[in-house]
Amino acid sequence: MTNRFVAIGECMVEMAPAENGLYSMGFAGDTFNTCWYLRRQRPDWAVDYVTAVGRDAVSDRMVSMLADAGLGTEHVQRRDDRTVGLYMIELQDGERSFSYWRGQAAARLLAEDAAPLARAFEGAGIVYFSGITLGVLEGQGRKVLLEQVAQARAAGCKVAFDSNLRPRLWDSETQMCDAVMEAASVADIVLPSYDDEAAYFGDDGPQGTMQRYLDAGVSCVVVKNGGGPVEYIDNGTRGQFTPQAAARVVDSTAAGDSFNAGFFAALDHGVAAGVEAGSALAGKVIQGRGALVDV
């Protein structure tokens, strides 16, 4: 496996609570957050981000931010007819809620053409995407993306998928669940969160979530469970890890994204090491504000 990590998804303008009722502007998005943390954990890796943005000033700022973070931007598509999406965070007792404005987001068309995806995936060690990646895509984008992911896997790339269930992105919960399981069928590693999986799939415990993905043909499943034990299996070997409780929870934004980054960063030492590293990183991130925390 080469030390080149490629993630696909949408980076957005983030408006996060600051002092005195004001908001601060940044950039964030689930797969991007993972890349940002991973690049810091593994500066020896090439970490590329595949997305689409506009040609306006805020899009230019986003691409500059990606480059400043050490991420490869060669596969960021630019479009004259679109811009980037925006979301706003509201916090109550450390839990977040979101409002979104993404109707004209260029990322919705990132899989309009298969050729740029094929070029981006060539030579990757890990290709990573999420249920949000799938949910934002327009037209035939989901089909095109999954076909290209499957081809990358056939060429020897490891495929990782975080189901990241967000029903507001889909026409129905049934459509969402069907798409997630279709994505799992082309993945080697799946990183679901139990609370969401139970809500939409009706899983009876983390082991139920794990088994459903095993039945779909996934060889490595890591079931995140908030502050509870992480259940995992890798090629038939099962394990469990109970993370240390965080000293405080300020903002749970990007907890799962940072877990994934820590997991990938330590994966060359085995899945158990990845789970432990992911839990440790997420435990630090939730003690800061916003998606990107300097830890």
Backbone as CSV, one residue per row, in Angstrom:
resi,resn,N_x,N_y,N_z,CA_x,CA_y,CA_z,C_x,C_y,C_z
1,MET,0.840,-1.187,0.000,0.000,0.000,0.000,0.879,1.241,0.000
2,THR,0.671,2.136,-0.965,1.444,3.364,-1.023,0.939,4.349,0.016
3,ASN,1.800,5.272,0.427,1.431,6.280,1.418,0.809,7.490,0.734
4,ARG,-0.173,7.213,-0.098,-0.945,8.286,-0.735,-2.410,8.067,-0.402
5,PHE,-2.988,9.046,0.252,-4.367,8.989,0.732,-5.188,9.977,-0.081
6,VAL,-6.288,9.500,-0.643,-7.149,10.341,-1.472,-8.554,10.326,-0.884
7,ALA,-9.075,11.495,-0.582,-10.430,11.613,-0.053,-11.291,12.412,-1.032
8,ILE,-12.566,12.043,-1.087,-13.511,12.682,-1.991,-14.651,13.264,-1.174
9,GLY,-15.034,14.508,-1.460,-16.160,15.061,-0.735,-16.327,16.547,-0.930
10,GLU,-17.033,17.139,0.012,-17.366,18.561,-0.058,-16.755,19.301,1.120
11,CYS,-15.970,20.310,0.836,-15.523,21.251,1.847,-16.425,22.477,1.760
12,MET,-16.841,23.001,2.919,-17.797,24.103,2.950,-17.255,25.267,3.775
13,VAL,-17.842,26.427,3.558,-17.612,27.542,4.469,-18.317,27.203,5.777
14,GLU,-17.595,27.334,6.892,-18.154,27.063,8.213,-18.286,28.363,8.997
15,MET,-19.481,28.629,9.496,-19.708,29.745,10.409,-19.927,29.152,11.802
16,ALA,-18.940,29.347,12.674,-18.956,28.704,13.991,-19.132,29.751,15.088
17,PRO,-19.814,29.399,16.177,-20.011,30.349,17.280,-18.688,30.856,17.841
18,ALA,-18.631,32.160,18.051,-17.470,32.784,18.676,-17.953,33.505,19.941
19,GLU,-17.287,34.557,20.324,-17.670,35.288,21.528,-18.759,36.315,21.242
20,ASN,-19.535,36.631,22.264,-20.522,37.720,22.214,-21.552,37.554,21.107
21,GLY,-21.922,36.293,20.834,-22.953,36.032,19.851,-22.514,36.177,18.413
22,LEU,-21.229,36.395,18.183,-20.714,36.515,16.820,-20.295,35.148,16.298
23,TYR,-19.977,35.095,14.996,-19.538,33.856,14.358,-18.207,34.088,13.662
24,SER,-17.388,33.053,13.658,-16.121,33.112,12.933,-16.210,32.235,11.689
25,MET,-15.549,32.670,10.642,-15.593,31.948,9.368,-14.385,31.043,9.222
26,GLY,-14.651,29.815,8.802,-13.591,28.871,8.485,-14.048,27.973,7.362
27,PHE,-13.359,26.880,7.184,-13.729,25.897,6.168,-13.721,24.520,6.812
28,ALA,-14.695,23.696,6.470,-14.770,22.356,7.044,-15.689,21.479,6.201
29,GLY,-15.709,20.207,6.523,-16.521,19.217,5.822,-15.985,17.851,6.204
30,ASP,-16.827,16.844,6.268,-16.430,15.603,6.939,-15.160,14.964,6.395
31,THR,-15.103,14.710,5.092,-13.909,14.054,4.557,-12.715,15.002,4.549
32,PHE,-12.979,16.298,4.346,-11.886,17.267,4.448,-11.319,17.303,5.860
33,ASN,-12.196,17.305,6.869,-11.709,17.321,8.257,-10.755,16.162,8.509
34,THR,-11.129,14.985,8.014,-10.266,13.814,8.177,-8.913,14.044,7.523
35,CYS,-8.917,14.611,6.322,-7.656,14.900,5.637,-6.806,15.891,6.422
36,TRP,-7.425,16.904,6.964,-6.704,17.948,7.708,-5.990,17.343,8.914
37,TYR,-6.707,16.519,9.654,-6.089,15.878,10.819,-5.065,14.830,10.399
38,LEU,-5.345,14.085,9.352,-4.416,13.047,8.907,-3.096,13.643,8.459
39,ARG,-3.137,14.752,7.740,-1.894,15.376,7.265,-1.015,15.781,8.441
40,ARG,-1.644,16.194,9.549,-0.883,16.560,10.742,-0.327,15.328,11.451
41,GLN,-1.074,14.242,11.404,-0.614,13.011,12.040,0.473,12.321,11.221
42,ARG,0.356,12.424,9.896,1.301,11.734,9.011,1.845,12.708,7.967
43,PRO,2.758,13.584,8.362,3.336,14.518,7.388,4.144,13.828,6.303
44,ASP,4.458,12.547,6.507,5.195,11.785,5.506,4.288,11.249,4.405
45,TRP,2.982,11.380,4.556,2.039,10.898,3.544,1.655,12.017,2.584
46,ALA,1.351,11.642,1.366,0.689,12.547,0.423,-0.813,12.404,0.650
47,VAL,-1.481,13.507,0.951,-2.919,13.507,1.221,-3.579,14.439,0.228
48,ASP,-4.358,13.877,-0.687,-5.004,14.646,-1.749,-6.498,14.763,-1.489
49,TYR,-7.052,15.920,-1.805,-8.490,16.118,-1.644,-9.129,16.316,-3.007
50,VAL,-10.178,15.536,-3.263,-10.910,15.596,-4.534,-12.252,16.251,-4.269
51,THR,-12.480,17.400,-4.869,-13.739,18.111,-4.724,-13.915,19.015,-5.929
52,ALA,-14.941,19.863,-5.887,-15.156,20.868,-6.921,-15.560,22.159,-6.239
53,VAL,-15.064,23.273,-6.772,-15.362,24.604,-6.236,-15.637,25.533,-7.411
54,GLY,-15.998,26.766,-7.089,-16.221,27.754,-8.137,-14.940,28.464,-8.532
55,ARG,-15.108,29.631,-9.141,-13.962,30.476,-9.501,-14.059,31.845,-8.833
56,ASP,-14.893,31.934,-7.815,-15.072,33.198,-7.112,-14.053,33.326,-5.988
57,ALA,-14.112,34.465,-5.279,-13.097,34.763,-4.266,-13.113,33.757,-3.120
58,VAL,-14.306,33.358,-2.665,-14.358,32.431,-1.540,-13.840,31.054,-1.952
59,SER,-14.067,30.662,-3.208,-13.511,29.399,-3.703,-11.989,29.473,-3.743
60,ASP,-11.460,30.619,-4.179,-10.007,30.794,-4.193,-9.442,30.674,-2.782
61,ARG,-10.131,31.252,-1.815,-9.672,31.172,-0.430,-9.684,29.729,0.067
62,MET,-10.705,28.981,-0.337,-10.780,27.588,0.083,-9.623,26.774,-0.479
63,VAL,-9.336,26.931,-1.760,-8.244,26.173,-2.373,-6.909,26.559,-1.741
64,SER,-6.736,27.837,-1.450,-5.510,28.269,-0.777,-5.393,27.646,0.604
65,MET,-6.521,27.558,1.310,-6.521,26.935,2.629,-6.127,25.467,2.543
66,LEU,-6.671,24.738,1.557,-6.309,23.339,1.377,-4.804,23.194,1.167
67,ALA,-4.249,24.040,0.303,-2.816,23.973,0.024,-1.999,24.332,1.259
68,ASP,-2.426,25.366,1.988,-1.707,25.770,3.196,-1.710,24.665,4.252
69,ALA,-2.753,23.830,4.225,-2.846,22.706,5.172,-1.997,21.522,4.728
70,GLY,-1.348,21.645,3.590,-0.487,20.571,3.101,-1.208,19.528,2.273
71,LEU,-2.433,19.822,1.864,-3.203,18.863,1.076,-2.972,19.097,-0.411
72,GLY,-2.952,18.007,-1.167,-2.816,18.117,-2.603,-4.096,18.666,-3.234
73,THR,-3.971,19.659,-4.087,-5.131,20.296,-4.718,-5.180,20.079,-6.230
74,GLU,-4.327,19.199,-6.727,-4.270,18.965,-8.173,-5.605,18.479,-8.711
75,HIS,-6.384,17.799,-7.883,-7.637,17.204,-8.343,-8.874,17.956,-7.848
76,VAL,-8.695,19.215,-7.503,-9.827,20.089,-7.198,-10.333,20.676,-8.509
77,GLN,-11.556,20.361,-8.857,-12.145,20.864,-10.096,-12.656,22.289,-9.880
78,ARG,-12.523,23.146,-10.894,-13.023,24.524,-10.832,-14.142,24.690,-11.858
79,ARG,-15.221,25.371,-11.430,-16.393,25.555,-12.287,-16.801,27.024,-12.293
80,ASP,-17.195,27.491,-13.488,-17.648,28.875,-13.627,-19.087,29.067,-13.149
81,ASP,-19.869,27.989,-13.128,-21.311,28.098,-12.882,-21.717,27.812,-11.443
82,ARG,-20.761,27.554,-10.557,-21.075,27.185,-9.176,-20.145,27.908,-8.208
83,THR,-20.447,27.775,-6.913,-19.592,28.301,-5.853,-19.420,27.201,-4.802
84,VAL,-19.221,27.566,-3.551,-19.074,26.574,-2.490,-20.246,26.690,-1.521
85,GLY,-20.531,25.597,-0.803,-21.611,25.594,0.162,-21.206,26.235,1.478
86,LEU,-22.209,26.499,2.306,-21.987,27.137,3.605,-22.859,26.466,4.655
87,TYR,-22.320,26.334,5.875,-23.159,25.876,6.983,-22.850,26.663,8.248
88,MET,-23.830,26.703,9.156,-23.698,27.419,10.412,-23.944,26.443,11.556
89,ILE,-23.118,26.534,12.588,-23.216,25.661,13.759,-23.910,26.389,14.899
90,GLU,-24.832,25.708,15.536,-25.402,26.146,16.809,-25.015,25.105,17.861
91,LEU,-24.619,25.572,19.053,-24.177,24.670,20.119,-25.079,24.795,21.342
92,GLN,-25.376,23.641,21.957,-26.073,23.608,23.233,-25.539,22.428,24.039
93,ASP,-24.903,22.733,25.176,-24.338,21.710,26.059,-23.359,20.799,25.329
94,GLY,-22.559,21.385,24.452,-21.533,20.629,23.739,-22.025,19.885,22.517
95,GLU,-23.335,19.834,22.301,-23.886,19.164,21.122,-24.203,20.194,20.044
96,ARG,-24.037,19.800,18.792,-24.184,20.759,17.716,-25.396,20.469,16.847
97,SER,-25.918,21.539,16.258,-26.923,21.415,15.208,-26.481,22.314,14.067
98,PHE,-26.974,22.024,12.879,-26.462,22.697,11.693,-27.595,23.265,10.841
99,SER,-27.304,24.376,10.180,-28.137,24.897,9.098,-27.249,24.994,7.859
100,TYR,-27.784,24.587,6.707,-26.971,24.465,5.491,-27.515,25.315,4.347
101,TRP,-26.564,25.813,3.529,-26.880,26.471,2.265,-25.903,25.896,1.231
102,ARG,-26.358,24.927,0.447,-25.441,24.234,-0.461,-26.039,23.999,-1.839
103,GLY,-27.151,24.668,-2.173,-27.823,24.416,-3.447,-26.952,24.668,-4.667
104,GLN,-26.051,25.671,-4.594,-25.187,26.009,-5.735,-23.754,25.516,-5.541
105,ALA,-23.575,24.549,-4.647,-22.225,24.049,-4.373,-21.683,23.262,-5.562
106,ALA,-20.494,23.623,-5.996,-19.854,22.927,-7.116,-19.592,21.464,-6.790
107,ALA,-19.391,21.142,-5.503,-19.091,19.764,-5.110,-20.208,18.803,-5.491
108,ARG,-21.407,19.304,-5.696,-22.510,18.440,-6.091,-22.275,17.830,-7.477
109,LEU,-21.347,18.411,-8.218,-21.053,17.932,-9.578,-19.642,17.353,-9.695
110,LEU,-19.022,17.022,-8.588,-17.631,16.554,-8.651,-17.480,15.228,-9.375
111,ALA,-18.568,14.429,-9.450,-18.515,13.133,-10.137,-19.318,13.166,-11.430
112,GLU,-19.483,14.343,-11.998,-20.210,14.455,-13.273,-19.467,13.734,-14.394
113,ASP,-18.138,13.726,-14.303,-17.285,13.111,-15.318,-16.378,12.089,-14.626
114,ALA,-16.309,10.889,-15.166,-15.513,9.829,-14.547,-14.010,10.055,-14.700
115,ALA,-13.591,10.708,-15.771,-12.153,10.805,-16.060,-11.354,11.497,-14.956
116,PRO,-11.802,12.637,-14.410,-11.020,13.257,-13.329,-10.904,12.374,-12.093
117,LEU,-11.939,11.601,-11.804,-11.869,10.695,-10.666,-10.852,9.589,-10.912
118,ALA,-10.869,9.037,-12.096,-9.912,7.978,-12.429,-8.477,8.469,-12.291
119,ARG,-8.226,9.698,-12.737,-6.877,10.261,-12.608,-6.507,10.468,-11.144
120,ALA,-7.469,10.930,-10.360,-7.203,11.190,-8.944,-6.898,9.917,-8.179
121,PHE,-7.570,8.830,-8.510,-7.415,7.582,-7.766,-6.177,6.791,-8.171
122,GLU,-5.620,7.087,-9.324,-4.485,6.313,-9.826,-3.297,6.399,-8.855
123,GLY,-2.817,5.259,-8.424,-1.655,5.202,-7.541,-1.945,5.447,-6.079
124,ALA,-3.231,5.552,-5.708,-3.574,5.789,-4.300,-3.430,4.515,-3.480
125,GLY,-3.031,4.672,-2.228,-3.018,3.535,-1.315,-4.374,3.336,-0.667
126,ILE,-5.012,4.445,-0.280,-6.346,4.433,0.301,-7.190,5.488,-0.384
127,VAL,-8.381,5.108,-0.806,-9.395,6.045,-1.283,-10.507,6.058,-0.242
128,TYR,-10.905,7.263,0.170,-11.841,7.416,1.285,-12.991,8.336,0.880
129,PHE,-14.214,7.919,1.191,-15.377,8.768,0.940,-16.432,8.457,1.993
130,SER,-17.540,9.178,1.953,-18.533,9.044,3.021,-19.949,9.075,2.468
131,GLY,-20.898,8.810,3.366,-22.294,8.924,2.999,-22.675,10.344,2.631
132,ILE,-21.995,11.329,3.215,-22.238,12.719,2.833,-21.727,12.965,1.423
133,THR,-20.565,12.414,1.091,-20.072,12.512,-0.291,-21.146,12.042,-1.255
134,LEU,-21.718,10.884,-0.987,-22.759,10.347,-1.867,-24.000,11.220,-1.852
135,GLY,-24.386,11.695,-0.670,-25.639,12.411,-0.524,-25.686,13.735,-1.250
136,VAL,-24.548,14.411,-1.407,-24.562,15.727,-2.053,-24.549,15.635,-3.573
137,LEU,-24.202,14.472,-4.129,-24.008,14.374,-5.568,-25.319,14.449,-6.335
138,GLU,-25.281,15.138,-7.458,-26.438,15.285,-8.326,-26.386,14.277,-9.466
139,GLY,-27.554,14.056,-10.084,-27.647,13.252,-11.299,-27.098,11.852,-11.127
140,GLN,-26.229,11.475,-12.057,-25.612,10.150,-12.044,-24.319,10.106,-11.241
141,GLY,-24.071,11.148,-10.464,-22.801,11.251,-9.767,-22.509,10.090,-8.836
142,ARG,-23.529,9.623,-8.120,-23.291,8.506,-7.191,-22.859,7.260,-7.944
143,LYS,-23.544,6.982,-9.025,-23.211,5.808,-9.837,-21.783,5.921,-10.377
144,VAL,-21.445,7.085,-10.908,-20.112,7.295,-11.469,-19.044,7.138,-10.395
145,LEU,-19.268,7.739,-9.233,-18.277,7.652,-8.163,-18.057,6.212,-7.729
146,LEU,-19.120,5.465,-7.497,-18.972,4.093,-7.023,-18.301,3.215,-8.073
147,GLU,-18.577,3.458,-9.337,-17.903,2.699,-10.396,-16.403,2.959,-10.376
148,GLN,-16.016,4.216,-10.201,-14.591,4.556,-10.196,-13.902,4.044,-8.927
149,VAL,-14.599,4.078,-7.821,-14.052,3.514,-6.582,-13.826,2.016,-6.747
150,ALA,-14.803,1.337,-7.336,-14.671,-0.107,-7.548,-13.490,-0.421,-8.451
151,GLN,-13.275,0.398,-9.473,-12.141,0.182,-10.371,-10.821,0.407,-9.645
152,ALA,-10.765,1.430,-8.792,-9.543,1.671,-8.013,-9.260,0.489,-7.095
153,ARG,-10.307,-0.051,-6.493,-10.141,-1.209,-5.613,-9.626,-2.409,-6.394
154,ALA,-10.164,-2.616,-7.580,-9.720,-3.733,-8.413,-8.252,-3.591,-8.802
155,ALA,-7.772,-2.347,-8.854,-6.380,-2.084,-9.208,-5.447,-2.194,-8.009
156,GLY,-5.994,-2.514,-6.823,-5.158,-2.743,-5.661,-5.248,-1.700,-4.564
157,CYS,-6.098,-0.693,-4.744,-6.271,0.343,-3.738,-7.202,-0.138,-2.635
158,LYS,-6.934,0.247,-1.382,-7.859,0.003,-0.285,-8.933,1.086,-0.308
159,VAL,-10.179,0.687,-0.131,-11.291,1.634,-0.121,-11.869,1.704,1.280
160,ALA,-11.987,2.922,1.806,-12.550,3.153,3.135,-13.780,4.034,3.012
161,PHE,-14.784,3.726,3.828,-16.076,4.412,3.734,-16.624,4.658,5.131
162,ASP,-17.037,5.904,5.391,-17.757,6.251,6.617,-19.197,6.534,6.216
163,SER,-20.139,5.770,6.737,-21.532,5.896,6.289,-22.121,7.273,6.578
164,ASN,-21.749,7.918,7.656,-22.115,9.304,7.962,-23.539,9.639,7.496
165,LEU,-24.505,9.071,8.155,-25.904,9.130,7.735,-26.503,10.510,7.997
166,ARG,-26.931,11.183,6.925,-27.526,12.513,7.011,-28.799,12.531,6.157
167,PRO,-29.947,12.199,6.734,-31.167,12.023,5.941,-31.610,13.260,5.183
168,ARG,-31.244,14.448,5.641,-31.691,15.651,4.936,-31.071,15.768,3.540
169,LEU,-30.023,15.003,3.266,-29.389,15.036,1.938,-30.089,14.131,0.933
170,TRP,-31.052,13.349,1.389,-31.633,12.307,0.554,-33.132,12.524,0.356
171,ASP,-33.661,11.928,-0.691,-35.093,12.020,-0.943,-35.889,11.228,0.088
172,SER,-35.289,10.161,0.612,-35.951,9.339,1.617,-34.901,8.586,2.419
173,GLU,-35.291,8.108,3.593,-34.380,7.296,4.383,-34.067,5.982,3.681
174,THR,-35.024,5.449,2.967,-34.784,4.207,2.227,-33.709,4.396,1.173
175,GLN,-33.795,5.520,0.441,-32.774,5.810,-0.569,-31.402,5.923,0.079
176,MET,-31.329,6.605,1.216,-30.065,6.766,1.925,-29.485,5.416,2.335
177,CYS,-30.300,4.596,2.960,-29.815,3.302,3.449,-29.384,2.396,2.306
178,ASP,-30.130,2.407,1.216,-29.756,1.592,0.053,-28.416,2.044,-0.524
179,ALA,-28.221,3.359,-0.614,-26.972,3.884,-1.169,-25.787,3.556,-0.269
180,VAL,-25.995,3.646,1.036,-24.919,3.331,1.983,-24.492,1.873,1.851
181,MET,-25.446,0.973,1.743,-25.086,-0.435,1.629,-24.455,-0.749,0.267
182,GLU,-24.861,-0.022,-0.761,-24.212,-0.195,-2.071,-22.755,0.262,-1.980
183,ALA,-22.526,1.374,-1.300,-21.152,1.849,-1.119,-20.335,0.858,-0.313
184,ALA,-20.930,0.292,0.728,-20.212,-0.686,1.551,-19.775,-1.891,0.733
185,SER,-20.536,-2.227,-0.282,-20.220,-3.413,-1.086,-18.947,-3.249,-1.901
186,VAL,-18.453,-1.997,-2.056,-17.205,-1.785,-2.791,-16.084,-1.321,-1.855
187,ALA,-16.299,-1.459,-0.535,-15.328,-0.974,0.447,-14.622,-2.127,1.156
188,ASP,-13.375,-1.877,1.538,-12.615,-2.805,2.372,-12.781,-2.480,3.851
189,ILE,-12.918,-1.192,4.152,-13.005,-0.704,5.527,-14.248,0.161,5.641
190,VAL,-15.078,-0.085,6.650,-16.242,0.758,6.917,-16.164,1.232,8.362
191,LEU,-16.472,2.530,8.560,-16.303,3.177,9.857,-17.621,3.827,10.301
192,PRO,-18.646,3.051,10.620,-19.948,3.607,10.989,-19.983,4.078,12.442
193,SER,-20.991,4.895,12.752,-21.267,5.321,14.126,-22.557,4.661,14.582
194,TYR,-22.485,3.950,15.694,-23.602,3.091,16.087,-24.920,3.846,16.284
195,ASP,-24.910,4.981,16.950,-26.164,5.687,17.223,-26.941,5.965,15.940
196,ASP,-26.246,6.456,14.919,-26.913,6.741,13.645,-27.378,5.457,12.965
197,GLU,-26.538,4.440,13.000,-26.882,3.181,12.338,-28.131,2.562,12.983
198,ALA,-28.199,2.609,14.307,-29.361,2.053,15.000,-30.624,2.814,14.652
199,ALA,-30.502,4.149,14.511,-31.671,4.975,14.223,-32.265,4.672,12.856
200,TYR,-31.422,4.399,11.863,-31.919,4.260,10.490,-31.922,2.829,9.977
201,PHE,-31.138,1.945,10.576,-31.142,0.543,10.168,-31.774,-0.369,11.216
202,GLY,-32.018,0.160,12.409,-32.629,-0.653,13.457,-31.709,-1.695,14.047
203,ASP,-30.395,-1.450,14.021,-29.440,-2.433,14.526,-29.611,-2.646,16.024
204,ASP,-29.493,-3.883,16.433,-29.596,-4.262,17.842,-28.190,-4.353,18.421
205,GLY,-27.625,-3.219,18.795,-26.293,-3.179,19.369,-25.206,-3.018,18.316
206,PRO,-24.009,-2.553,18.725,-22.883,-2.391,17.790,-22.533,-3.666,17.034
207,GLN,-22.713,-4.834,17.688,-22.426,-6.091,16.998,-23.376,-6.297,15.821
208,GLY,-24.608,-5.812,15.957,-25.550,-5.904,14.852,-25.120,-5.049,13.675
209,THR,-24.631,-3.852,13.973,-24.101,-2.987,12.917,-22.919,-3.659,12.224
210,MET,-22.019,-4.204,13.018,-20.851,-4.882,12.469,-21.259,-6.030,11.549
211,GLN,-22.199,-6.840,11.993,-22.593,-8.005,11.218,-23.240,-7.617,9.897
212,ARG,-24.022,-6.549,9.900,-24.685,-6.115,8.664,-23.649,-5.747,7.605
213,TYR,-22.583,-5.078,8.011,-21.551,-4.723,7.039,-20.701,-5.936,6.653
214,LEU,-20.480,-6.841,7.586,-19.794,-8.083,7.221,-20.592,-8.851,6.172
215,ASP,-21.902,-8.879,6.356,-22.764,-9.579,5.400,-22.719,-8.935,4.020
216,ALA,-22.363,-7.634,3.975,-22.246,-6.933,2.695,-20.902,-7.183,2.025
217,GLY,-20.020,-7.923,2.715,-18.730,-8.270,2.123,-17.552,-7.444,2.597
218,VAL,-17.763,-6.580,3.599,-16.683,-5.748,4.123,-15.788,-6.593,5.026
219,SER,-14.477,-6.455,4.890,-13.561,-7.274,5.689,-13.154,-6.615,6.996
220,CYS,-13.196,-5.282,7.054,-12.808,-4.553,8.261,-13.905,-3.565,8.617
221,VAL,-14.506,-3.734,9.793,-15.572,-2.850,10.259,-15.192,-2.314,11.629
222,VAL,-15.253,-0.998,11.790,-14.957,-0.348,13.065,-16.196,0.458,13.445
223,VAL,-16.862,0.054,14.517,-18.110,0.693,14.925,-17.828,1.679,16.051
224,LYS,-17.862,2.963,15.718,-17.697,4.018,16.719,-18.961,4.101,17.564
225,ASN,-18.794,4.469,18.838,-19.941,4.400,19.749,-19.902,5.526,20.777
226,GLY,-19.680,6.760,20.288,-19.591,7.889,21.196,-18.459,7.677,22.183
227,GLY,-18.766,7.791,23.465,-17.758,7.534,24.482,-17.716,6.091,24.923
228,GLY,-18.562,5.243,24.317,-18.608,3.835,24.681,-17.557,3.011,23.965
229,PRO,-17.509,1.708,24.229,-16.513,0.844,23.604,-16.632,0.813,22.081
230,VAL,-15.499,0.860,21.422,-15.424,0.718,19.972,-15.309,-0.770,19.653
231,GLU,-16.238,-1.269,18.877,-16.197,-2.667,18.442,-15.579,-2.722,17.047
232,TYR,-14.707,-3.695,16.807,-14.103,-3.785,15.484,-13.815,-5.233,15.124
233,ILE,-13.690,-5.452,13.830,-13.324,-6.753,13.304,-12.469,-6.538,12.070
234,ASP,-11.458,-7.361,11.899,-10.570,-7.266,10.743,-10.244,-8.668,10.271
235,ASN,-10.782,-9.016,9.110,-10.550,-10.346,8.543,-10.835,-11.452,9.550
236,GLY,-11.963,-11.318,10.252,-12.410,-12.342,11.169,-11.935,-12.204,12.599
237,THR,-10.959,-11.344,12.849,-10.455,-11.129,14.205,-11.189,-9.968,14.850
238,ARG,-11.883,-10.247,15.953,-12.687,-9.235,16.619,-11.930,-8.617,17.789
239,GLY,-12.317,-7.381,18.108,-11.722,-6.701,19.249,-12.636,-5.606,19.766
240,GLN,-12.275,-5.064,20.919,-13.026,-3.990,21.534,-12.046,-3.072,22.244
241,PHE,-12.321,-1.769,22.164,-11.469,-0.800,22.853,-12.355,0.237,23.519
242,THR,-12.134,0.468,24.808,-12.888,1.479,25.543,-12.038,2.734,25.677
243,PRO,-12.438,3.834,25.028,-11.626,5.048,25.093,-11.675,5.695,26.468
244,GLN,-10.620,6.406,26.794,-10.584,7.170,28.039,-11.550,8.341,27.932
245,ALA,-12.311,8.597,28.973,-13.272,9.691,28.957,-12.552,11.029,28.841
246,ALA,-13.091,11.921,28.002,-12.517,13.254,27.850,-12.728,14.059,29.129
247,ALA,-11.762,14.926,29.445,-11.866,15.755,30.647,-13.095,16.655,30.578
248,ARG,-13.445,17.097,29.385,-14.633,17.913,29.167,-15.023,17.802,27.703
249,VAL,-16.279,18.055,27.417,-16.754,18.065,26.033,-17.231,19.478,25.723
250,VAL,-16.493,20.169,24.873,-16.834,21.533,24.483,-17.655,21.535,23.206
251,ASP,-17.257,20.704,22.230,-17.901,20.710,20.921,-17.600,19.366,20.262
252,SER,-18.643,18.610,19.964,-18.444,17.281,19.384,-18.283,17.297,17.868
253,THR,-18.276,18.500,17.269,-18.048,18.611,15.828,-16.733,17.919,15.449
254,ALA,-16.778,17.103,14.410,-15.601,16.417,13.847,-15.041,15.324,14.739
255,ALA,-15.805,14.880,15.737,-15.315,13.778,16.566,-15.066,12.533,15.716
256,GLY,-16.056,12.158,14.906,-15.892,10.987,14.059,-14.857,11.189,12.967
257,ASP,-14.795,12.396,12.413,-13.825,12.685,11.349,-12.402,12.571,11.868
258,SER,-12.168,13.098,13.070,-10.818,13.027,13.633,-10.486,11.601,14.075
259,PHE,-11.489,10.859,14.566,-11.254,9.441,14.866,-10.729,8.748,13.613
260,ASN,-11.399,8.983,12.483,-10.993,8.335,11.242,-9.559,8.691,10.878
261,ALA,-9.188,9.956,11.073,-7.824,10.377,10.757,-6.804,9.641,11.617
262,GLY,-7.063,9.587,12.918,-6.150,8.868,13.793,-6.068,7.392,13.440
263,PHE,-7.220,6.830,13.077,-7.267,5.419,12.676,-6.397,5.173,11.452
264,PHE,-6.574,5.980,10.418,-5.795,5.790,9.194,-4.305,6.013,9.455
265,ALA,-3.990,7.001,10.289,-2.588,7.343,10.544,-1.825,6.189,11.172
266,ALA,-2.512,5.390,11.979,-1.849,4.284,12.683,-2.136,2.928,12.064
267,LEU,-2.836,2.912,10.941,-3.302,1.642,10.384,-2.164,0.725,9.954
268,ASP,-1.002,1.305,9.623,0.119,0.433,9.241,0.645,-0.371,10.426
269,HIS,0.174,-0.065,11.638,0.503,-0.861,12.821,-0.619,-1.817,13.212
270,GLY,-1.671,-1.885,12.392,-2.773,-2.790,12.640,-4.050,-2.061,13.028
271,VAL,-5.166,-2.747,12.888,-6.463,-2.145,13.164,-6.612,-1.777,14.633
272,ALA,-6.133,-2.626,15.539,-6.237,-2.311,16.970,-5.502,-1.017,17.298
273,ALA,-4.312,-0.849,16.740,-3.557,0.392,16.959,-4.290,1.579,16.356
274,GLY,-4.930,1.367,15.194,-5.691,2.433,14.575,-6.865,2.876,15.423
275,VAL,-7.577,1.920,16.004,-8.727,2.238,16.858,-8.273,3.030,18.082
276,GLU,-7.187,2.613,18.694,-6.688,3.313,19.877,-6.253,4.732,19.525
277,ALA,-5.543,4.885,18.413,-5.075,6.210,18.001,-6.249,7.108,17.610
278,GLY,-7.239,6.541,16.925,-8.406,7.328,16.551,-9.173,7.813,17.758
279,SER,-9.340,6.952,18.747,-10.052,7.329,19.973,-9.311,8.436,20.712
280,ALA,-7.997,8.336,20.776,-7.202,9.345,21.484,-7.314,10.704,20.803
281,LEU,-7.238,10.718,19.478,-7.311,11.989,18.760,-8.697,12.609,18.901
282,ALA,-9.745,11.817,18.746,-11.104,12.347,18.892,-11.331,12.899,20.293
283,GLY,-10.773,12.245,21.296,-10.918,12.708,22.665,-10.312,14.080,22.891
284,LYS,-9.286,14.414,22.151,-8.682,15.748,22.240,-9.514,16.776,21.469
285,VAL,-9.986,16.370,20.307,-10.693,17.306,19.423,-11.978,17.817,20.058
286,ILE,-12.706,16.967,20.759,-13.987,17.388,21.321,-13.829,18.351,22.500
287,GLN,-12.588,18.607,22.921,-12.351,19.577,23.975,-12.087,20.977,23.434
288,GLY,-12.145,21.136,22.103,-11.977,22.443,21.471,-13.218,22.831,20.693
289,ARG,-13.234,24.025,20.152,-14.376,24.527,19.393,-14.139,24.387,17.893
290,GLY,-15.211,24.058,17.175,-15.141,23.989,15.719,-14.649,22.646,15.222
291,ALA,-14.638,22.517,13.906,-14.257,21.250,13.304,-12.765,21.004,13.330
292,LEU,-11.974,22.064,13.226,-10.526,21.932,13.119,-9.890,22.498,14.382
293,VAL,-9.336,21.621,15.194,-8.777,21.985,16.487,-7.276,21.722,16.465
294,ASP,-6.494,22.653,16.906,-5.033,22.504,16.920,-4.652,21.619,18.100
295,VAL,-4.476,20.320,17.826,-4.143,19.374,18.895,-2.769,18.754,18.641
